[in-house]
Amino acid sequence: MKIVLHLTTSCNLRCRYCYAPRQTQGTMSRETAERGIDLAIELGQRAACISFFGGEPLLMFDRVKELTEYAVAAGERAGTEMHFRLSTNGTLFDEESLGFCRDRGVLFAVSLDGDEEAHDAARICADGTGSFALLDSKLDMILEYNPHTVATSVITPATAGRLFPSMEYMWRRGLRYFVHQLDYTHPDWTPELLAGLEESYRELAGFYVEKARAGEHFFMSLFDAVSYTH
């Protein structure tokens, strides 16, 4: 049984394609979150997964810690194996939060659209500047604590032509787990852009084959899975 806890509607970024409404006050109470955890344990029988989501859940890192400890204790009482996931833009990670995730087995996915040009096309800070430099400066630390970090990339008309150089950048930085999600609702898609996207997919396929033949261990959702949920 997996349950997703939307801890907050707040976020420190202002990604242009974000589907969430611009709210700053919406938070989930601890009581509601604990009831959700109890439900997951009750229905999960021998295993349950708690996924922390937002907004940006690291804005409520203290709540993440409290709820993780609550779930661990509740799982032990019920004889339920607990698993934890977290979806984040990664820019708020520090040694404390990364150490906690490592020690409690909280696996996470970090939003990274690719190289600087691709990432900053949509993932911007509240002041309008790109967030690439901030996240890139933390990647070494993130991967030191969690080598299995998943990079989730949103493909838009502005980034469709940069999938291959973006993959090269992410691979060079040490990432090995990649999830691509197409922004189907973007109004700027044209037949020409979709044709370019097809070519980008072919380039990625060539990259995939090259690394697979070399015996490299990695995961790329475009070719390894029909769908991916974290």
CYANA upper distance limits for C-alpha pairs under 8 A (distance plus 0.5 A):
  1 MET  CA     40 ALA  CA      6.07
  1 MET  CA     41 ILE  CA      7.95
  1 MET  CA     43 LEU  CA      6.84
  1 MET  CA     44 GLY  CA      4.85
  1 MET  CA     45 GLN  CA      8.46
  1 MET  CA     47 ALA  CA      7.28
  1 MET  CA     48 ALA  CA      5.28
  1 MET  CA     49 CYS  CA      6.65
  2 LYS  CA     40 ALA  CA      6.91
  2 LYS  CA     44 GLY  CA      8.25
  2 LYS  CA     48 ALA  CA      6.24
  2 LYS  CA     49 CYS  CA      4.96
  2 LYS  CA     50 ILE  CA      6.44
  2 LYS  CA     51 SER  CA      7.81
  3 ILE  CA     36 GLY  CA      7.54
  3 ILE  CA     37 ILE  CA      7.87
  3 ILE  CA     40 ALA  CA      6.72
  3 ILE  CA     49 CYS  CA      6.85
  3 ILE  CA     50 ILE  CA      5.81
  3 ILE  CA     51 SER  CA      6.65
  4 VAL  CA     50 ILE  CA      6.66
  4 VAL  CA     51 SER  CA      5.13
  4 VAL  CA     52 PHE  CA      6.53
  4 VAL  CA     53 PHE  CA      7.10
  5 LEU  CA     33 ALA  CA      7.09
  5 LEU  CA     36 GLY  CA      8.16
  5 LEU  CA     50 ILE  CA      7.81
  5 LEU  CA     51 SER  CA      6.55
  5 LEU  CA     52 PHE  CA      5.63
  5 LEU  CA     53 PHE  CA      6.26
  5 LEU  CA     54 GLY  CA      8.34
  6 HIS  CA     27 THR  CA      8.42
  6 HIS  CA     28 MET  CA      7.33
  6 HIS  CA     52 PHE  CA      6.94
  6 HIS  CA     53 PHE  CA      5.21
  6 HIS  CA     54 GLY  CA      5.32
  6 HIS  CA     55 GLY  CA      7.85
  6 HIS  CA     57 PRO  CA      8.28
  7 LEU  CA     27 THR  CA      6.07
  7 LEU  CA     28 MET  CA      5.40
  7 LEU  CA     29 SER  CA      8.42
  7 LEU  CA     33 ALA  CA      8.47
  7 LEU  CA     52 PHE  CA      7.35
  7 LEU  CA     53 PHE  CA      6.66
  7 LEU  CA     54 GLY  CA      6.06
  7 LEU  CA     55 GLY  CA      8.02
  7 LEU  CA     57 PRO  CA      6.60
  7 LEU  CA     60 MET  CA      7.76
  8 THR  CA     25 GLN  CA      8.30
  8 THR  CA     26 GLY  CA      6.07
  8 THR  CA     27 THR  CA      4.73
  8 THR  CA     28 MET  CA      6.67
  8 THR  CA     53 PHE  CA      8.19
  8 THR  CA     54 GLY  CA      5.49
  8 THR  CA     55 GLY  CA      5.84
  8 THR  CA     56 GLU  CA      7.32
  8 THR  CA     57 PRO  CA      7.01
  8 THR  CA     60 MET  CA      8.03
  9 THR  CA     20 ALA  CA      8.03
  9 THR  CA     21 PRO  CA      8.44
  9 THR  CA     22 ARG  CA      8.38
  9 THR  CA     23 GLN  CA      6.41
  9 THR  CA     24 THR  CA      6.76
  9 THR  CA     25 GLN  CA      7.56
  9 THR  CA     26 GLY  CA      5.70
  9 THR  CA     27 THR  CA      6.95
  9 THR  CA     54 GLY  CA      6.06
  9 THR  CA     55 GLY  CA      4.79
  9 THR  CA     56 GLU  CA      7.82
 10 SER  CA     22 ARG  CA      8.31
 10 SER  CA     23 GLN  CA      6.53
 10 SER  CA     24 THR  CA      5.12
 10 SER  CA     25 GLN  CA      7.27
 10 SER  CA     26 GLY  CA      7.44
 10 SER  CA     54 GLY  CA      7.67
 10 SER  CA     55 GLY  CA      5.40
 10 SER  CA     56 GLU  CA      6.78
 10 SER  CA     59 LEU  CA      8.22
 11 CYS  CA     24 THR  CA      8.11
 11 CYS  CA     54 GLY  CA      8.12
 11 CYS  CA     55 GLY  CA      5.44
 11 CYS  CA     56 GLU  CA      5.29
 11 CYS  CA     59 LEU  CA      7.85
 12 ASN  CA     56 GLU  CA      7.61
 12 ASN  CA    125 CYS  CA      7.10
 12 ASN  CA    126 ALA  CA      6.92
 13 LEU  CA    123 ARG  CA      7.46
 13 LEU  CA    124 ILE  CA      6.28
 13 LEU  CA    125 CYS  CA      4.90
 13 LEU  CA    126 ALA  CA      5.98
 13 LEU  CA    131 SER  CA      8.34
 14 ARG  CA     18 CYS  CA      8.01
 14 ARG  CA    123 ARG  CA      7.16
 14 ARG  CA    124 ILE  CA      5.96
 14 ARG  CA    125 CYS  CA      6.11
 14 ARG  CA    126 ALA  CA      6.15
 14 ARG  CA    128 GLY  CA      8.36
 15 CYS  CA    122 ALA  CA      5.78
 15 CYS  CA    123 ARG  CA      4.85
 15 CYS  CA    124 ILE  CA      5.96
 15 CYS  CA    125 CYS  CA      8.13
 16 ARG  CA    122 ALA  CA      5.49
 16 ARG  CA    123 ARG  CA      7.14
 16 ARG  CA    124 ILE  CA      8.03
 17 TYR  CA    122 ALA  CA      7.31
 17 TYR  CA    183 ASP  CA      8.36
 17 TYR  CA    186 HIS  CA      8.42
 20 ALA  CA     55 GLY  CA      8.06
 28 MET  CA     32 THR  CA      7.10
 28 MET  CA     33 ALA  CA      7.22
 29 SER  CA     33 ALA  CA      6.84
 30 ARG  CA     34 GLU  CA      6.54
 30 ARG  CA     63 ARG  CA      7.97
 30 ARG  CA     67 LEU  CA      8.16
 31 GLU  CA     35 ARG  CA      6.73
 32 THR  CA     36 GLY  CA      6.83
 33 ALA  CA     37 ILE  CA      6.82
 33 ALA  CA     67 LEU  CA      7.94
 34 GLU  CA     38 ASP  CA      6.61
 34 GLU  CA     67 LEU  CA      7.45
 34 GLU  CA     70 TYR  CA      8.05
 34 GLU  CA     71 ALA  CA      8.39
 35 ARG  CA     39 LEU  CA      6.67
 36 GLY  CA     40 ALA  CA      6.77
 37 ILE  CA     41 ILE  CA      6.78
 37 ILE  CA     50 ILE  CA      7.51
 37 ILE  CA     71 ALA  CA      6.91
 38 ASP  CA     42 GLU  CA      6.55
 38 ASP  CA     71 ALA  CA      8.44
 38 ASP  CA     74 ALA  CA      8.06
 39 LEU  CA     43 LEU  CA      6.57
 40 ALA  CA     44 GLY  CA      5.99
 40 ALA  CA     48 ALA  CA      6.32
 40 ALA  CA     49 CYS  CA      7.90
 40 ALA  CA     50 ILE  CA      8.30
 41 ILE  CA     45 GLN  CA      7.03
 41 ILE  CA     46 ARG  CA      8.47
 41 ILE  CA     47 ALA  CA      7.71
 41 ILE  CA     48 ALA  CA      6.24
 41 ILE  CA     74 ALA  CA      8.40
 41 ILE  CA     75 GLY  CA      7.23
 41 ILE  CA     78 ALA  CA      8.00
 41 ILE  CA     80 THR  CA      7.12
 44 GLY  CA     48 ALA  CA      5.61
 44 GLY  CA     80 THR  CA      8.19
 45 GLN  CA     80 THR  CA      7.11
 46 ARG  CA     79 GLY  CA      7.24
 46 ARG  CA     80 THR  CA      5.06
 46 ARG  CA     81 GLU  CA      6.49
 47 ALA  CA     80 THR  CA      5.53
 47 ALA  CA     81 GLU  CA      4.97
 47 ALA  CA     82 MET  CA      6.35
 47 ALA  CA     83 HIS  CA      8.15
 48 ALA  CA     80 THR  CA      7.36
 48 ALA  CA     81 GLU  CA      6.86
 48 ALA  CA     82 MET  CA      5.67
 48 ALA  CA     83 HIS  CA      6.68
 49 CYS  CA     82 MET  CA      6.37
 49 CYS  CA     83 HIS  CA      4.99
 49 CYS  CA     84 PHE  CA      6.01
 49 CYS  CA     85 ARG  CA      7.88
 50 ILE  CA     82 MET  CA      8.13
 50 ILE  CA     83 HIS  CA      6.77
 50 ILE  CA     84 PHE  CA      5.40
 50 ILE  CA     85 ARG  CA      6.76
 51 SER  CA     84 PHE  CA      6.22
 51 SER  CA     85 ARG  CA      4.92
 51 SER  CA     86 LEU  CA      6.00
 51 SER  CA     87 SER  CA      8.23
 51 SER  CA    230 HIS  CA      8.04
 52 PHE  CA     57 PRO  CA      6.85
 52 PHE  CA     64 VAL  CA      7.82
 52 PHE  CA     84 PHE  CA      8.34
 52 PHE  CA     85 ARG  CA      6.65
 52 PHE  CA     86 LEU  CA      5.16
 52 PHE  CA     87 SER  CA      6.98
 53 PHE  CA     57 PRO  CA      5.99
 53 PHE  CA     86 LEU  CA      6.72
 53 PHE  CA     87 SER  CA      6.05
 53 PHE  CA     88 THR  CA      7.95
 54 GLY  CA     87 SER  CA      8.28
 56 GLU  CA     60 MET  CA      8.40
 56 GLU  CA     87 SER  CA      8.34
 56 GLU  CA     88 THR  CA      6.42
 56 GLU  CA     89 ASN  CA      7.56
 57 PRO  CA     61 PHE  CA      7.12
 57 PRO  CA     64 VAL  CA      8.03
 57 PRO  CA     86 LEU  CA      8.13
 57 PRO  CA     87 SER  CA      7.93
 57 PRO  CA     88 THR  CA      7.13
 58 LEU  CA     64 VAL  CA      8.23
 58 LEU  CA     88 THR  CA      7.57
 58 LEU  CA     92 LEU  CA      6.97
 58 LEU  CA     93 PHE  CA      7.99
 59 LEU  CA     92 LEU  CA      8.22
 60 MET  CA     64 VAL  CA      6.89
 61 PHE  CA     65 LYS  CA      6.77
 61 PHE  CA     97 SER  CA      7.82
 62 ASP  CA     66 GLU  CA      6.76
 63 ARG  CA     67 LEU  CA      6.51
 64 VAL  CA     68 THR  CA      6.50
 65 LYS  CA     69 GLU  CA      6.72
 65 LYS  CA    100 PHE  CA      8.30
 66 GLU  CA     70 TYR  CA      6.64
 67 LEU  CA     71 ALA  CA      6.50
 68 THR  CA     72 VAL  CA      6.62
 68 THR  CA     84 PHE  CA      8.31
 68 THR  CA    104 ARG  CA      8.36
 69 GLU  CA     73 ALA  CA      6.72
 70 TYR  CA     74 ALA  CA      6.57
 71 ALA  CA     75 GLY  CA      6.31
 71 ALA  CA     82 MET  CA      7.78
 72 VAL  CA     76 GLU  CA      6.70
 72 VAL  CA     82 MET  CA      7.04
 73 ALA  CA     77 ARG  CA      6.89
 74 ALA  CA     78 ALA  CA      6.79
 75 GLY  CA     79 GLY  CA      6.28
 75 GLY  CA     80 THR  CA      5.16
 75 GLY  CA     81 GLU  CA      6.81
 75 GLY  CA     82 MET  CA      6.72
 76 GLU  CA     80 THR  CA      6.72
 76 GLU  CA     81 GLU  CA      8.10
 83 HIS  CA    105 GLY  CA      7.84
 83 HIS  CA    106 VAL  CA      7.77
 84 PHE  CA    105 GLY  CA      7.21
 84 PHE  CA    106 VAL  CA      5.22
 84 PHE  CA    107 LEU  CA      6.74
 85 ARG  CA    106 VAL  CA      5.88
 85 ARG  CA    107 LEU  CA      5.38
 85 ARG  CA    108 PHE  CA      5.91
 85 ARG  CA    230 HIS  CA      7.14
 86 LEU  CA    106 VAL  CA      7.35
 86 LEU  CA    107 LEU  CA      6.83
 86 LEU  CA    108 PHE  CA      5.04
 86 LEU  CA    109 ALA  CA      6.99
 86 LEU  CA    230 HIS  CA      8.09
 87 SER  CA    108 PHE  CA      6.20
 87 SER  CA    109 ALA  CA      5.60
 87 SER  CA    110 VAL  CA      6.89
 87 SER  CA    111 SER  CA      8.39
 87 SER  CA    230 HIS  CA      7.72
 88 THR  CA    108 PHE  CA      7.79
 88 THR  CA    109 ALA  CA      6.81
 88 THR  CA    110 VAL  CA      5.70
 88 THR  CA    111 SER  CA      6.88
 89 ASN  CA    110 VAL  CA      5.71
 89 ASN  CA    111 SER  CA      5.22
 89 ASN  CA    112 LEU  CA      7.89
 90 GLY  CA    110 VAL  CA      5.92
 90 GLY  CA    111 SER  CA      7.42
 90 GLY  CA    135 LEU  CA      6.85
 91 THR  CA    131 SER  CA      8.29
 91 THR  CA    134 LEU  CA      6.68
 91 THR  CA    135 LEU  CA      5.61
 91 THR  CA    138 LYS  CA      7.94
 93 PHE  CA     97 SER  CA      6.52
 93 PHE  CA     98 LEU  CA      6.92
 93 PHE  CA    138 LYS  CA      8.08
 93 PHE  CA    142 ILE  CA      8.11
 94 ASP  CA     98 LEU  CA      6.56
 95 GLU  CA     99 GLY  CA      6.31
 95 GLU  CA    141 MET  CA      8.38
 96 GLU  CA    100 PHE  CA      6.70
 97 SER  CA    101 CYS  CA      6.76
 98 LEU  CA    102 ARG  CA      6.70
 98 LEU  CA    142 ILE  CA      7.45
 98 LEU  CA    145 TYR  CA      6.73
 98 LEU  CA    146 ASN  CA      8.47
 99 GLY  CA    103 ASP  CA      6.57
 99 GLY  CA    145 TYR  CA      7.31
100 PHE  CA    104 ARG  CA      6.50
100 PHE  CA    106 VAL  CA      8.37
101 CYS  CA    105 GLY  CA      6.17
101 CYS  CA    106 VAL  CA      5.00
101 CYS  CA    107 LEU  CA      7.35
102 ARG  CA    106 VAL  CA      6.81
102 ARG  CA    107 LEU  CA      8.30
102 ARG  CA    145 TYR  CA      6.78
102 ARG  CA    146 ASN  CA      7.28
107 LEU  CA    146 ASN  CA      8.30
107 LEU  CA    148 HIS  CA      8.44
107 LEU  CA    149 THR  CA      7.84
108 PHE  CA    149 THR  CA      6.64
108 PHE  CA    150 VAL  CA      7.18
108 PHE  CA    230 HIS  CA      8.27
109 ALA  CA    149 THR  CA      6.42
109 ALA  CA    150 VAL  CA      4.98
109 ALA  CA    151 ALA  CA      6.33
109 ALA  CA    152 THR  CA      7.03
109 ALA  CA    230 HIS  CA      7.64
110 VAL  CA    149 THR  CA      7.58
110 VAL  CA    150 VAL  CA      6.57
110 VAL  CA    151 ALA  CA      5.60
110 VAL  CA    152 THR  CA      6.54
111 SER  CA    151 ALA  CA      6.34
111 SER  CA    152 THR  CA      5.32
111 SER  CA    153 SER  CA      6.63
112 LEU  CA    119 HIS  CA      6.89
112 LEU  CA    151 ALA  CA      6.21
112 LEU  CA    152 THR  CA      6.22
112 LEU  CA    153 SER  CA      5.83
113 ASP  CA    118 ALA  CA      6.44
113 ASP  CA    119 HIS  CA      5.00
113 ASP  CA    152 THR  CA      7.41
113 ASP  CA    153 SER  CA      4.67
113 ASP  CA    154 VAL  CA      6.33
113 ASP  CA    155 ILE  CA      7.95
113 ASP  CA    166 SER  CA      8.08
114 GLY  CA    118 ALA  CA      5.97
114 GLY  CA    119 HIS  CA      5.84
114 GLY  CA    153 SER  CA      7.37
114 GLY  CA    162 ARG  CA      8.47
114 GLY  CA    163 LEU  CA      7.83
114 GLY  CA    165 PRO  CA      8.38
114 GLY  CA    166 SER  CA      4.71
114 GLY  CA    167 MET  CA      7.03
114 GLY  CA    169 TYR  CA      7.41
114 GLY  CA    170 MET  CA      7.01
115 ASP  CA    119 HIS  CA      6.41
115 ASP  CA    132 PHE  CA      8.36
115 ASP  CA    165 PRO  CA      7.60
115 ASP  CA    166 SER  CA      5.19
115 ASP  CA    167 MET  CA      8.41
115 ASP  CA    169 TYR  CA      6.34
115 ASP  CA    170 MET  CA      7.81
116 GLU  CA    120 ASP  CA      6.33
116 GLU  CA    132 PHE  CA      6.21
116 GLU  CA    133 ALA  CA      8.14
117 GLU  CA    121 ALA  CA      6.69
118 ALA  CA    122 ALA  CA      8.31
118 ALA  CA    158 ALA  CA      7.85
118 ALA  CA    159 THR  CA      5.73
118 ALA  CA    162 ARG  CA      7.09
118 ALA  CA    166 SER  CA      7.68
119 HIS  CA    123 ARG  CA      6.37
119 HIS  CA    130 GLY  CA      8.23
119 HIS  CA    131 SER  CA      8.16
119 HIS  CA    132 PHE  CA      6.57
120 ASP  CA    124 ILE  CA      6.65
120 ASP  CA    129 THR  CA      8.49
120 ASP  CA    130 GLY  CA      5.21
120 ASP  CA    131 SER  CA      6.87
120 ASP  CA    132 PHE  CA      6.53
121 ALA  CA    130 GLY  CA      8.23
121 ALA  CA    158 ALA  CA      7.35
121 ALA  CA    159 THR  CA      7.99
122 ALA  CA    130 GLY  CA      8.47
123 ARG  CA    130 GLY  CA      6.77
123 ARG  CA    131 SER  CA      6.61
123 ARG  CA    132 PHE  CA      8.24
124 ILE  CA    128 GLY  CA      6.13
124 ILE  CA    129 THR  CA      5.97
124 ILE  CA    130 GLY  CA      4.86
124 ILE  CA    131 SER  CA      5.76
125 CYS  CA    129 THR  CA      5.90
125 CYS  CA    130 GLY  CA      6.46
125 CYS  CA    131 SER  CA      6.26
131 SER  CA    135 LEU  CA      6.93
132 PHE  CA    136 ASP  CA      6.38
133 ALA  CA    137 SER  CA      6.54
134 LEU  CA    138 LYS  CA      7.36
135 LEU  CA    139 LEU  CA      6.90
138 LYS  CA    142 ILE  CA      6.60
139 LEU  CA    143 LEU  CA      6.52
139 LEU  CA    173 ARG  CA      8.00
140 ASP  CA    144 GLU  CA      6.58
140 ASP  CA    173 ARG  CA      8.19
141 MET  CA    145 TYR  CA      6.98
142 ILE  CA    146 ASN  CA      6.52
142 ILE  CA    147 PRO  CA      8.22
142 ILE  CA    149 THR  CA      8.14
143 LEU  CA    147 PRO  CA      5.04
143 LEU  CA    148 HIS  CA      7.86
143 LEU  CA    149 THR  CA      7.04
143 LEU  CA    174 GLY  CA      7.96
143 LEU  CA    175 LEU  CA      8.13
147 PRO  CA    175 LEU  CA      8.05
148 HIS  CA    175 LEU  CA      8.28
148 HIS  CA    176 ARG  CA      7.72
148 HIS  CA    177 TYR  CA      7.32
149 THR  CA    175 LEU  CA      7.50
149 THR  CA    176 ARG  CA      8.28
149 THR  CA    177 TYR  CA      7.17
150 VAL  CA    175 LEU  CA      7.94
150 VAL  CA    176 ARG  CA      7.96
150 VAL  CA    177 TYR  CA      5.29
150 VAL  CA    178 PHE  CA      6.28
150 VAL  CA    179 VAL  CA      7.65
151 ALA  CA    175 LEU  CA      7.72
151 ALA  CA    177 TYR  CA      6.67
151 ALA  CA    178 PHE  CA      5.50
151 ALA  CA    179 VAL  CA      6.66
152 THR  CA    178 PHE  CA      6.57
152 THR  CA    179 VAL  CA      5.18
152 THR  CA    180 HIS  CA      6.37
152 THR  CA    181 GLN  CA      7.91
153 SER  CA    178 PHE  CA      8.15
153 SER  CA    179 VAL  CA      6.67
153 SER  CA    180 HIS  CA      5.32
153 SER  CA    181 GLN  CA      6.60
154 VAL  CA    180 HIS  CA      6.40
154 VAL  CA    181 GLN  CA      5.30
154 VAL  CA    182 LEU  CA      6.18
154 VAL  CA    183 ASP  CA      6.87
155 ILE  CA    159 THR  CA      6.36
155 ILE  CA    160 ALA  CA      6.31
155 ILE  CA    180 HIS  CA      7.34
155 ILE  CA    181 GLN  CA      6.48
155 ILE  CA    182 LEU  CA      5.18
155 ILE  CA    183 ASP  CA      6.29
156 THR  CA    160 ALA  CA      6.33
156 THR  CA    182 LEU  CA      7.10
156 THR  CA    183 ASP  CA      6.02
156 THR  CA    186 HIS  CA      7.56
157 PRO  CA    161 GLY  CA      8.46
157 PRO  CA    186 HIS  CA      8.10
157 PRO  CA    188 ASP  CA      6.87
157 PRO  CA    189 TRP  CA      6.36
157 PRO  CA    193 LEU  CA      7.09
159 THR  CA    163 LEU  CA      7.31
160 ALA  CA    193 LEU  CA      7.96
160 ALA  CA    196 GLY  CA      7.54
160 ALA  CA    197 LEU  CA      5.76
160 ALA  CA    200 SER  CA      7.44
161 GLY  CA    196 GLY  CA      6.82
161 GLY  CA    197 LEU  CA      6.84
161 GLY  CA    200 SER  CA      6.64
162 ARG  CA    166 SER  CA      6.38
162 ARG  CA    200 SER  CA      7.95
163 LEU  CA    167 MET  CA      6.53
163 LEU  CA    200 SER  CA      6.49
163 LEU  CA    201 TYR  CA      8.22
163 LEU  CA    204 LEU  CA      7.78
164 PHE  CA    168 GLU  CA      6.76
164 PHE  CA    200 SER  CA      6.96
164 PHE  CA    203 GLU  CA      6.72
164 PHE  CA    204 LEU  CA      6.35
165 PRO  CA    169 TYR  CA      6.71
166 SER  CA    170 MET  CA      6.75
167 MET  CA    171 TRP  CA      6.48
167 MET  CA    204 LEU  CA      8.30
168 GLU  CA    172 ARG  CA      6.53
169 TYR  CA    173 ARG  CA      6.75
170 MET  CA    174 GLY  CA      7.05
170 MET  CA    175 LEU  CA      6.11
171 TRP  CA    175 LEU  CA      5.75
171 TRP  CA    176 ARG  CA      6.96
176 ARG  CA    217 HIS  CA      7.88
176 ARG  CA    218 PHE  CA      5.29
176 ARG  CA    219 PHE  CA      6.86
177 TYR  CA    218 PHE  CA      6.22
177 TYR  CA    219 PHE  CA      5.22
177 TYR  CA    220 MET  CA      6.64
178 PHE  CA    219 PHE  CA      6.50
178 PHE  CA    220 MET  CA      5.27
178 PHE  CA    221 SER  CA      6.75
179 VAL  CA    220 MET  CA      6.55
179 VAL  CA    221 SER  CA      5.48
179 VAL  CA    222 LEU  CA      7.63
179 VAL  CA    228 TYR  CA      7.91
180 HIS  CA    220 MET  CA      8.45
180 HIS  CA    221 SER  CA      7.05
180 HIS  CA    222 LEU  CA      7.07
189 TRP  CA    193 LEU  CA      6.59
189 TRP  CA    194 LEU  CA      7.32
190 THR  CA    194 LEU  CA      6.69
191 PRO  CA    195 ALA  CA      6.66
192 GLU  CA    196 GLY  CA      6.83
193 LEU  CA    197 LEU  CA      6.63
194 LEU  CA    198 GLU  CA      6.75
195 ALA  CA    199 GLU  CA      7.01
196 GLY  CA    200 SER  CA      6.77
197 LEU  CA    201 TYR  CA      6.71
198 GLU  CA    202 ARG  CA      6.88
199 GLU  CA    203 GLU  CA      6.85
200 SER  CA    204 LEU  CA      6.77
201 TYR  CA    205 ALA  CA      6.59
202 ARG  CA    206 GLY  CA      6.80
203 GLU  CA    207 PHE  CA      6.85
204 LEU  CA    208 TYR  CA      6.53
205 ALA  CA    209 VAL  CA      6.69
205 ALA  CA    223 PHE  CA      8.35
206 GLY  CA    210 GLU  CA      6.65
207 PHE  CA    211 LYS  CA      6.75
208 TYR  CA    212 ALA  CA      6.54
208 TYR  CA    220 MET  CA      8.45
209 VAL  CA    213 ARG  CA      6.52
210 GLU  CA    214 ALA  CA      6.82
211 LYS  CA    215 GLY  CA      7.00
211 LYS  CA    216 GLU  CA      5.92
212 ALA  CA    216 GLU  CA      6.07
212 ALA  CA    217 HIS  CA      7.83
219 PHE  CA    224 ASP  CA      7.02
220 MET  CA    224 ASP  CA      6.14
220 MET  CA    225 ALA  CA      8.25
221 SER  CA    225 ALA  CA      5.47
221 SER  CA    226 VAL  CA      7.65
221 SER  CA    227 SER  CA      7.58
221 SER  CA    228 TYR  CA      7.37
222 LEU  CA    226 VAL  CA      7.74
